Amino acid sequence: MTKDPRQERGRLLAQGQGQRIKHVEGAMWFVPSGNSGGYLVNVATASCSCPDYQQHPTKCKHQWAVELVRGKAPAGDDSPLAASEKPKPPRPQGRLSDFTAEEQKHLQQALRFLRTRCGGWEALAKALRLKAKSLTHSAYGRPASARLAVRLARFAGVPLEDMIAGRYPPAGTCPHCGHRPETASLAL
């Protein structure tokens, strides 16, 4: 029996990115991508936001990777991951975070920037459909959840990977008006 190439690529993705595949909320999972920010996989509807799935509605490598990380891989000899290769299961929701200290710092910077852009914690909380107290805690110490990170990225209109990598807000951007100083052009 020939293996599905998407399943094999999903296995490789789960091995290499298993710790970076994050549960967002409910049936939604975030799978990072090397080419862009990443994709959202909905395990309830068996769908993915990647171009491959949009063109060919069959299980893509991102769906396979989430399935493997969740521990729902087929049992027996057909299992794409040997028991010793399986990535650790995701951390439980709550106060623990899947983000590194550096990623947490970037999320806090983005959160404080968006607070200024929106005119305060209450306005930002309303836009994100969260409580202002939760946002202030995340901005000044408590680890941000993947759920908060996805909501921030969607609200800001940037890929999640840009947000956690510190590429948002761009350096030098005014938090009040959003203007970025132009770099001086060289005169010919």
Secondary structure by P-SEA (a helix, b strand, c coil): ccccaaaaaaaaaaaacccccccccccbbbbbbccccbbbbcccccccccccccccccccaaaaaaaaaaccccccccccccccccccccccccccccccaaaaaaaaaaaaaaaaaaccaaaaaaaacccaaaaaaaaccccccaaaaaaaaaaacccaaaaaaccccccccccccccccccccccc
